[in-house]
Amino acid sequence: LMFMRTEVQRIAQSYSTDGGVHWEQGVLNSLVSSLSPIWLTRIPTTGDLLCVWNQSTSEETATGYYRSRLTSAITRDSGATWQNFRTVACAPGSKNIGRITNPDPPGFLQSPSAMPPELDRIPPEGHRTVRHPRIRFIDDIAYVTFDDRWYNQQGEKFKDPDCRRDKWMLRAVPISWFYEE
């Protein structure tokens, strides 16, 4: 199973039956997504697939909040169905939610910039994104890393090296956490 990011608010997926030499035509799956990197991995203790990605609504994507929430979900049937949606990381001002339901139909939608265009929507401390997830498993612990990037009111990345700006974050959780509702 291969996942691909798209500009149509869904993750595209394709299957290979010969170890990745040939691939079926890609199709959109049911996971609502922004144009952001995706991490798909197999949980070693269960064999289930775990996906971590930036789930966002159409409004969030259109207003620059397309990488403000990292969501996880599990599939036990090679991507046919997904369950156990959890918020792994969430930037201030974004909602901590499970699965985004009743989304708009797939269609082209791209964020206008890395920053929300309306400065009045940007918190005084700046705009923050959580993105580029990675996962490693050791025993029964999942180590999730992601980039935590903050922008100031002018749309510039903070330059102060003493502040927690544009840093890789680590979240360690028991594998069982991904199975909780």
N, C-alpha and C positions, 0 to 999 in steps of 0.2 A: 504494500500500500504506500503510495506516494501522495503527499499533500503539496499544493501549490497556492501561493497567495494570489489574489486577484483584485481588480478594481471594481468588482460587481457585488460587493457586500457578502460574499460567501467564499468558503474555501473550496478549491477544485481538488478532486482526487482522481487517481488512476490506479489500476491494479496490474500487476505483472504475474504471470504464472510460470515464468522461466528464469527466475532469479534476477530480473531487471534487464534482460536483454531486449525484450519487447514489452510495450505497454499498451493497455487499452486506451481508447480515446478518453480524455479527461471529462469529468462531469462535475457540476456543482453539487456539494452536499448541503446538509441542513444547518451547518455551523455558521452563524452570523459573524462576520469578520471585517476588519478594515484591511487596508493594504499594508500588512505588517508581517514580519517573520513568524513562523509557526514551529513549535517543537513537538514532534510525534515520536514516542518511544514505547517500548514494551516494558511493562512492570515485571521484573524477573521472578518475583514470588508467586504471581498469579497467571502470567502470560497475557493479561489484558493489555490493550493499547491505551496509553494516556496521551492526551493532547493538551498543550498549554499554548494559548494564543491571545491576541488582543481582540476581545469581543466588544463591539460597539454598535450603538443604534445608528440609524441614518442621520439623526440630528447631531449626535456626538461627532460623527465623521465630518459632516458638513460644517461644523463650527470649530474644528481643530482639536477636538477631544478624542481622536481616533485611537490613541495609544495610552489611554488613561486607566485601563483596567486589564489585568491579566486574568484569564479564566482557564480553569481546567475542566476536562470531561473525560469519561472512560467509555470505551466500547469493548464489548465482549464478542462482537460478531464482525470483526474486521471493517468497522466503519459504517455498517448499515444503520445502526442506531446508537445513540449517545445518551449517557445518563450521568448522575452524580456531578452536576455542574457546581463548581466552587470558585469563589473569587480568591485568587492567589495573592494578588497585590492590587492596590487601588490608589490612584493619585487623589489628593484632596480635591473635593468638589465633585468627584465621580461617585456614582451609586455602587454600593457593594451588593450585587445581585447575582443570582444563579444564571439561569438560561434566559436570554432575551427571546421573548415570545412575540408572536404576531408582528414580525418585522415586515417592512416593505418587500415587495417582490424583488428578486435580484435585478440590479440595474447599475449602470456606471455611476459611481460616486467616489470622488477623491477629495481629500481634505485640501482646502485652499493653501495651507501652509503648515509648518510645524507648530505655529502658535494660533490660538483663536484670534480671528481678525478684529473682534470688538474688544478694545482694551478694558471696557468696563466689566467684562466677564472674567478677566484675569485677576486672580487673588493678589492682594498687595505683596505677598511673598513670592509671587511669580507663578508661572504655569509649569506643571510637572507632567512628565510622561514615564510610564513603566513599559519596557519593551525588550525585545531580543531574549526570550527565555531560553534556558538550558537546564537540563536535569541529569543528575547522576544518582545512582542508588548504591548505598553501602549498607549491607545487612537489611534491616527493615526501615531505614531512614531514606527519604528522598531529599536531595540537596538541590534546591531550585535557585539558580542565579538569574538575575535580570539587570538591565541597565536602568538606572533611576536618574533621569535627566530633568534639570530645572532650567527654565528660561526666565529672564527678567521682564519687566514691563515693556521694554523696547524690542523684545523679540530676540535678544542676544543671549547666548549661553553665558552663565555667570563665569567670571574669570578668577574669582577668589579661590585659591587652592585650599584654604582652611575650611571652607564651607562644604557641605555634603552636596555637591553639584556634579552631575555627570559621573556618577560612581556605580560600580557593580555592587549589587546587593545580594546577600545570601539569605535564603529562608530554608531552614531544615525542619521537616515535618515527618511524622510517621507515615508510612505508605497507607496505613488505614485511614488517614485524614482524607485522602482523595475519594474514599468510598462512603464518607458520611454525607447525609443530605443537608 
